[in-house]
Amino acid sequence: MPMSKPIWNTRPSAFAVAPAQQNEARKILDFLYLSEGLSNSFLITTPEGRMVINTGMGFEGPTHKRLYDAVDDSPVRYVVFTQGHVDHVGGTDVFLESGTEILAQANNQEHQSYDGRLASFRARRSFFAFMDAILQASAKMPDGPPATQSQPVPTKTFVDTMSLDFGGQHFEFIATPGGETRDSLIIHLPEHKALFSGNLFSCLFGHIPNLCTMRGDRYRDALEFVESADRVLALDCELLLVGHGPPLEGRDLIRREIERVRDATLYLHDATIRGMNDDKPIDELMREIQLPEHLAVGEGYGKVSWDVRAIWENYSGWFHQRSTTELYETSAASIHPELVELSGGTEAIGKRARLCLDAGDAVKALHLTDIALSTAPRDPELLAICRDAHRTLEKTSTNFWETKWLQHQAGKIEAELAGPKI
């Protein structure tokens, strides 16, 4: 039988992710509605009141609430978080009423505290990726100025599993620590064969999970991800409501795609472990390890090579034992001025960098311009080579984070070349 084609390239990419700004909630089932945003939010209506699953960022909460109130304005009895990231919990305050319960996995407060400790660090390191979408959306927000980011405290928590009967519906809450956060959970509605997976499968369903983000996060454990995926498969659902993009329907489709991503992640894990035991350096493994054709998945949010590195470092930490200098605070960049002097100056390095770029090695060109720019940070020829190297890499990138970073860096260099505005 021919292999089925993966669906990842038929679904919206991460470039389509934008703050909540729809005119109405999308009806999924008679009692279930979706409001898309930086993360999907869902409304469940019952005769006993409403349940809201994920509330978006603080400035998205009013939009989600307006759309849900247009469907059903009965009391909000439950707010549920599929994980503690800021784009899942930030809009909570607008939904809280007297008696509203906030339900989360037991690690939720720890994760919110973790995010809070690194708030400035994480915002600074991720703004380049989302600033255009956020600024454009903020300019036409239909619900007034941005609201304050909520810092909700759950009133009901569980460790591994919990059941709830509410409004004629039976809910099963199941911990999935292999998700993006340690408080990740899934929600199963067995009578409807429906399951809310949140961002267990990362931002983009059908893509390799992002085991460590560019913005800076704890490492996700590959084997825990595999175990969490197995928990979803065991429920045999027919409707999968994911953290970004439209739901997926059909038991066979859902099972096939989850198995593909699970098996791809396990393949990377096992190949990396073999390479470590064979004493291969990390950069060699990042180059060599590729997924076989039958495990082809998207790389729109994470990348195979990045996950190889994340698996390696999650097991072994920061000391790669390639150089004694790794043990000390003196960086390789600190000797760049000496290298410039020894090489005959920045002009010679710039010429070699341009040759590397013309030969198709943009990364090597960047290594060389990094050295030369340490002593001539405003040299227009060096800056132009550096910009061109970023643009060259951008042309072949399909990964959201990589592309946004390359665009951001090239834009900064363009501004430097243009000089100060008069």
C-alpha positions as CSV (number, residue, x, y, z in Angstrom):
1,M,0.0,0.0,0.0
2,P,1.3,3.5,-0.8
3,M,2.2,5.7,2.2
4,S,-0.3,8.3,3.2
5,K,0.8,11.9,2.7
6,P,1.3,13.8,5.9
7,I,-1.2,16.7,6.4
8,W,1.2,19.2,8.0
9,N,1.7,21.1,4.7
10,T,-2.1,21.5,4.2
11,R,-2.7,23.3,7.6
12,P,-2.0,26.9,8.5
13,S,1.6,27.7,9.2
14,A,2.9,29.6,12.3
15,F,3.1,32.7,10.1
16,A,-0.8,32.7,10.2
17,V,-0.9,32.8,14.0
18,A,-2.3,36.2,15.0
19,P,-4.0,37.8,18.1
20,A,-7.7,37.2,18.5
21,Q,-9.7,39.6,16.2
22,Q,-12.5,37.5,14.7
23,N,-16.1,38.7,14.5
24,E,-17.7,35.6,15.8
25,A,-16.8,32.3,17.5
26,R,-16.7,29.2,15.2
27,K,-19.2,26.5,16.0
28,I,-17.6,23.1,16.2
29,L,-20.4,21.1,17.9
30,D,-23.8,22.1,19.2
31,F,-22.2,23.0,22.6
32,L,-18.6,23.7,21.5
33,Y,-17.2,26.9,20.0
34,L,-13.7,28.1,19.0
35,S,-12.1,31.5,19.2
36,E,-8.7,31.6,17.5
37,G,-5.9,33.8,18.7
38,L,-2.2,33.5,19.7
39,S,-3.5,30.2,21.2
40,N,-7.0,28.7,20.6
41,S,-9.6,29.3,23.2
42,F,-12.8,27.2,23.4
43,L,-16.2,27.6,24.9
44,I,-18.4,24.8,26.2
45,T,-22.1,25.6,26.9
46,T,-24.3,23.6,29.2
47,P,-27.6,24.0,31.0
48,E,-25.6,24.7,34.2
49,G,-23.4,27.4,32.8
50,R,-20.2,27.7,30.7
51,M,-16.7,26.3,30.6
52,V,-13.9,28.3,29.0
53,I,-10.7,26.4,27.9
54,N,-7.8,28.8,27.7
55,T,-8.2,32.5,27.8
56,G,-5.5,34.0,25.5
57,M,-3.2,36.9,26.3
58,G,-4.5,39.7,28.5
59,F,-5.3,41.9,25.5
60,E,-7.2,39.0,23.8
61,G,-9.4,38.1,26.8
62,P,-12.0,40.8,26.0
63,T,-12.3,39.7,22.4
64,H,-12.8,36.0,23.4
65,K,-15.4,37.1,26.0
66,R,-17.3,39.2,23.6
67,L,-17.5,36.4,21.0
68,Y,-18.6,33.9,23.7
69,D,-21.2,36.2,25.3
70,A,-22.8,36.5,21.8
71,V,-23.3,32.7,21.9
72,D,-24.3,32.3,25.5
73,D,-24.0,34.7,28.4
74,S,-24.7,32.3,31.2
75,P,-22.4,32.2,34.2
76,V,-18.8,31.0,33.6
77,R,-18.5,28.0,36.0
78,Y,-15.1,26.8,35.0
79,V,-12.0,28.1,33.4
80,V,-9.5,25.4,32.3
81,F,-5.9,25.8,31.3
82,T,-4.3,23.2,29.0
83,Q,-0.9,24.7,30.1
84,G,0.5,27.7,32.0
85,H,2.0,29.7,29.2
86,V,1.0,33.4,29.1
87,D,-1.0,33.0,25.9
88,H,-3.3,30.5,27.7
89,V,-3.9,32.2,31.0
90,G,-3.5,35.9,30.4
91,G,-7.1,36.7,29.6
92,T,-8.6,35.0,32.6
93,D,-9.7,38.0,34.7
94,V,-12.4,39.0,32.3
95,F,-14.1,35.6,32.7
96,L,-14.1,35.4,36.5
97,E,-17.4,35.6,38.3
98,S,-18.5,34.7,41.8
99,G,-18.0,31.0,42.1
100,T,-15.9,30.5,39.0
101,E,-13.5,27.6,39.5
102,I,-10.1,27.6,37.8
103,L,-9.0,24.1,36.9
104,A,-5.4,23.2,36.0
105,Q,-2.8,20.5,36.5
106,A,-0.9,20.7,39.8
107,N,2.3,22.2,38.3
108,N,0.5,25.2,36.9
109,Q,1.4,27.7,39.6
110,E,5.1,26.6,39.4
111,H,5.1,27.2,35.7
112,Q,3.4,30.6,36.0
113,S,6.1,31.5,38.6
114,Y,8.8,30.3,36.2
115,D,7.4,32.5,33.4
116,G,7.1,35.4,35.8
117,R,10.7,35.2,36.9
118,L,11.8,35.4,33.3
119,A,9.1,37.8,32.0
120,S,11.5,40.5,30.7
121,F,14.0,37.9,29.4
122,R,11.4,35.9,27.5
123,A,9.5,39.0,26.2
124,R,12.7,40.5,24.9
125,R,13.8,37.3,23.2
126,S,10.5,36.5,21.5
127,F,9.3,40.0,20.5
128,F,11.1,39.8,17.2
129,A,8.9,36.9,16.2
130,F,5.5,38.3,17.1
131,M,5.9,42.1,17.1
132,D,4.5,42.6,13.6
133,A,1.3,40.6,14.2
134,I,0.8,42.1,17.7
135,L,1.3,45.7,16.6
136,Q,-0.9,45.3,13.6
137,A,-3.7,43.6,15.6
138,S,-3.4,46.2,18.4
139,A,-4.0,49.0,16.0
140,K,-7.4,47.6,15.2
141,M,-8.4,45.9,18.4
142,P,-12.3,46.0,18.5
143,D,-12.4,45.8,22.3
144,G,-10.5,48.9,23.4
145,P,-7.0,49.2,24.8
146,P,-5.1,46.1,25.9
147,A,-6.1,44.6,29.1
148,T,-3.8,43.6,32.0
149,Q,-2.1,40.2,31.8
150,S,-3.8,37.9,34.3
151,Q,-1.9,35.9,36.9
152,P,-4.6,33.4,37.9
153,V,-4.4,31.0,40.8
154,P,-6.1,27.6,40.2
155,T,-8.8,26.6,42.6
156,K,-8.9,22.9,41.5
157,T,-5.8,21.0,40.6
158,F,-4.9,17.3,40.0
159,V,-1.7,15.4,39.6
160,D,-2.3,12.6,37.0
161,T,-6.0,12.3,36.2
162,M,-9.3,13.8,37.3
163,S,-13.0,13.4,36.3
164,L,-15.7,16.0,36.3
165,D,-19.4,15.8,35.6
166,F,-20.8,19.2,34.6
167,G,-23.9,20.3,32.8
168,G,-24.7,16.8,31.5
169,Q,-21.2,16.3,30.1
170,H,-18.5,14.0,31.5
171,F,-14.9,15.4,31.4
172,E,-11.6,13.5,31.9
173,F,-8.5,15.6,32.6
174,I,-5.2,13.8,32.0
175,A,-1.7,15.1,32.7
176,T,0.7,15.1,29.7
177,P,4.1,16.4,31.1
178,G,5.7,15.8,27.7
179,G,3.9,18.9,26.4
180,E,5.3,22.4,26.1
181,T,5.1,22.8,29.9
182,R,5.2,20.6,33.0
183,D,1.6,21.4,33.7
184,S,0.4,20.3,30.2
185,L,-3.0,18.5,30.2
186,I,-5.5,17.1,27.8
187,I,-9.3,17.1,28.1
188,H,-11.3,14.1,27.0
189,L,-15.0,14.0,26.3
190,P,-15.6,10.3,25.9
191,E,-19.3,10.5,24.9
192,H,-18.3,12.6,21.9
193,K,-14.9,11.0,21.2
194,A,-13.5,14.5,21.4
195,L,-10.2,15.5,22.9
196,F,-8.6,18.9,23.6
197,S,-4.8,18.5,23.2
198,G,-3.7,22.1,23.8
199,N,-0.1,22.5,22.7
200,L,1.0,19.0,23.5
201,F,1.9,18.7,19.8
202,S,3.6,22.1,19.9
203,C,2.3,25.1,18.0
204,L,1.8,23.2,14.7
205,F,0.2,19.8,14.6
206,G,2.0,17.4,12.3
207,H,5.4,19.1,12.8
208,I,8.3,17.9,14.8
209,P,7.9,19.2,18.4
210,N,10.0,22.1,19.4
211,L,12.0,20.5,22.3
212,C,13.7,23.8,23.1
213,T,12.6,27.2,21.7
214,M,14.9,30.0,20.4
215,R,13.3,32.4,22.9
216,G,14.5,30.3,25.8
217,D,12.6,27.6,27.6
218,R,13.3,24.5,29.6
219,Y,14.1,21.5,27.6
220,R,11.2,19.2,26.8
221,D,12.0,15.5,27.2
222,A,11.6,13.5,24.0
223,L,10.6,10.3,25.8
224,E,8.0,12.1,27.9
225,F,6.6,13.6,24.7
226,V,6.3,10.0,23.3
227,E,4.6,8.8,26.5
228,S,2.1,11.7,26.4
229,A,1.3,11.1,22.7
230,D,0.6,7.5,23.7
231,R,-1.9,8.7,26.3
232,V,-3.8,10.5,23.5
233,L,-3.7,7.5,21.2
234,A,-5.1,5.3,23.9
235,L,-8.3,7.4,24.0
236,D,-8.9,6.7,20.3
237,C,-10.6,10.1,19.6
238,E,-12.4,11.1,16.5
239,L,-12.2,14.9,17.0
240,L,-9.0,16.5,18.0
241,L,-9.1,20.1,19.1
242,V,-5.5,21.5,19.0
243,G,-3.8,24.6,20.4
244,H,-3.5,26.3,17.0
245,G,-5.4,26.0,13.8
246,P,-8.6,24.2,13.0
247,P,-9.7,20.9,14.6
248,L,-9.0,17.5,13.0
249,E,-11.7,15.0,12.3
250,G,-11.5,11.3,11.7
251,R,-10.1,8.5,13.9
252,D,-7.7,7.1,11.3
253,L,-6.4,10.5,10.3
254,I,-5.8,11.6,13.8
255,R,-4.1,8.3,14.8
256,R,-1.9,8.2,11.8
257,E,-0.6,11.7,12.2
258,I,0.0,11.4,16.0
259,E,1.8,8.1,15.4
260,R,4.0,9.7,12.7
261,V,5.1,12.6,15.0
262,R,5.6,10.3,17.9
263,D,7.7,7.8,15.9
264,A,9.7,10.7,14.3
265,T,10.5,12.0,17.8
266,L,11.5,8.6,19.1
267,Y,13.7,8.1,16.0
268,L,15.6,11.3,16.7
269,H,16.0,10.4,20.3
270,D,17.4,7.0,19.6
271,A,19.7,8.2,16.8
272,T,21.1,10.9,19.0
273,I,21.7,8.5,21.9
274,R,23.6,6.2,19.5
275,G,25.7,9.1,18.3
276,M,26.5,10.1,21.8
277,N,27.6,6.6,22.7
278,D,29.7,6.5,19.6
279,D,31.4,9.7,20.8
280,K,30.2,11.8,17.8
281,P,30.3,15.6,18.3
282,I,27.0,17.5,18.4
283,D,27.5,19.4,15.2
284,E,28.2,16.1,13.3
285,L,25.0,14.6,14.7
286,M,23.0,17.7,13.8
287,R,24.2,17.4,10.2
288,E,23.9,13.6,9.9
289,I,20.6,12.7,11.6
290,Q,17.7,12.9,9.2
291,L,14.3,11.4,9.3
292,P,13.4,8.5,7.0
293,E,10.8,9.2,4.3
294,H,8.0,7.3,6.1
295,L,8.5,9.6,9.2
296,A,8.5,12.9,7.2
297,V,7.0,15.6,9.4
298,G,7.0,19.4,9.2
299,E,9.7,21.6,10.6
300,G,7.7,24.8,10.7
301,Y,8.2,25.5,14.4
302,G,10.9,23.1,15.6
303,K,13.6,21.6,13.5
304,V,15.1,18.1,13.3
305,S,18.6,19.5,13.9
306,W,17.5,21.6,16.8
307,D,15.8,18.7,18.4
308,V,19.0,16.6,18.1
309,R,20.9,19.3,20.0
310,A,18.1,19.6,22.6
311,I,18.1,15.8,23.2
312,W,21.9,15.8,23.5
313,E,22.0,18.7,26.0
314,N,19.0,17.5,27.9
315,Y,21.0,14.4,28.7
316,S,24.4,15.9,29.0
317,G,24.2,19.6,29.9
318,W,26.3,22.5,28.8
319,F,29.9,21.0,28.8
320,H,30.5,19.4,25.4
321,Q,34.2,18.5,26.2
322,R,35.3,19.9,22.9
323,S,37.5,22.6,24.4
324,T,38.8,23.5,27.9
325,T,37.7,27.0,27.2
326,E,34.0,25.8,27.7
327,L,34.8,25.8,31.4
328,Y,35.7,29.5,31.7
329,E,34.0,32.8,31.3
330,T,36.3,34.1,28.5
331,S,34.3,33.7,25.3
332,A,35.6,32.9,21.9
333,A,34.4,36.4,20.8
334,S,36.9,38.0,23.2
335,I,39.8,37.0,20.9
336,H,38.2,38.3,17.8
337,P,40.2,41.5,17.8
338,E,43.4,39.4,18.0
339,L,42.3,37.3,15.0
340,V,41.6,40.4,13.0
341,E,45.1,41.7,13.7
342,L,46.7,38.4,12.9
343,S,44.8,38.0,9.7
344,G,45.8,41.3,8.3
345,G,42.7,43.3,9.1
346,T,39.0,43.4,8.4
347,E,39.4,43.9,4.7
348,A,41.0,40.5,4.3
349,I,38.4,38.9,6.4
350,G,35.6,40.6,4.6
351,K,36.9,39.4,1.2
352,R,37.0,35.8,2.5
353,A,33.5,36.2,3.9
354,R,32.2,37.3,0.5
355,L,33.9,34.4,-1.2
356,C,32.3,32.0,1.3
357,L,28.9,33.6,0.7
358,D,29.3,33.5,-3.1
359,A,30.2,29.8,-2.7
360,G,27.0,29.1,-0.9
361,D,28.2,28.9,2.7
362,A,26.3,31.7,4.4
363,V,26.9,30.4,7.9
364,K,30.7,30.4,7.4
365,A,30.4,34.0,6.1
366,L,28.6,35.0,9.3
367,H,31.3,33.4,11.4
368,L,33.8,35.6,9.6
369,T,31.8,38.8,9.7
370,D,31.3,38.2,13.4
371,I,35.0,38.3,13.9
372,A,35.6,41.4,11.7
373,L,32.7,43.4,13.0
374,S,34.2,43.1,16.5
375,T,36.7,45.8,15.6
376,A,34.8,47.6,12.8
377,P,31.1,47.4,13.8
378,R,30.0,50.1,11.3
379,D,32.0,49.0,8.3
380,P,29.5,49.2,5.4
381,E,31.0,46.3,3.4
382,L,31.1,44.0,6.3
383,L,27.5,44.9,7.3
384,A,26.4,44.3,3.7
385,I,28.0,40.8,3.7
386,C,26.3,40.1,7.0
387,R,22.9,41.3,5.7
388,D,23.3,39.3,2.5
389,A,24.1,36.2,4.5
390,H,21.0,36.5,6.5
391,R,18.9,37.1,3.4
392,T,20.4,34.0,1.8
393,L,19.6,31.8,4.7
394,E,16.1,33.3,4.8
395,K,15.4,32.2,1.2
396,T,15.6,28.5,2.2
397,S,14.0,28.6,5.6
398,T,10.5,27.3,6.2
399,N,10.8,27.5,9.9
400,F,8.8,30.3,11.7
401,W,11.4,31.1,14.4
402,E,14.4,30.8,12.1
403,T,12.8,33.0,9.4
404,K,11.6,35.7,11.8
405,W,15.1,35.8,13.4
406,L,16.8,36.1,10.0
407,Q,14.4,38.8,8.9
408,H,14.9,40.7,12.2
409,Q,18.7,40.6,12.0
410,A,18.7,41.6,8.4
411,G,16.4,44.5,9.2
412,K,18.6,45.7,12.0
413,I,21.6,45.7,9.6
414,E,19.6,47.6,6.9
415,A,18.8,50.3,9.5
416,E,22.5,50.5,10.5
417,L,23.5,50.9,6.8
418,A,20.8,53.5,6.3
419,G,22.2,55.6,9.2
420,P,20.2,57.8,11.6
421,K,17.0,59.3,10.5
422,I,17.0,63.0,10.1
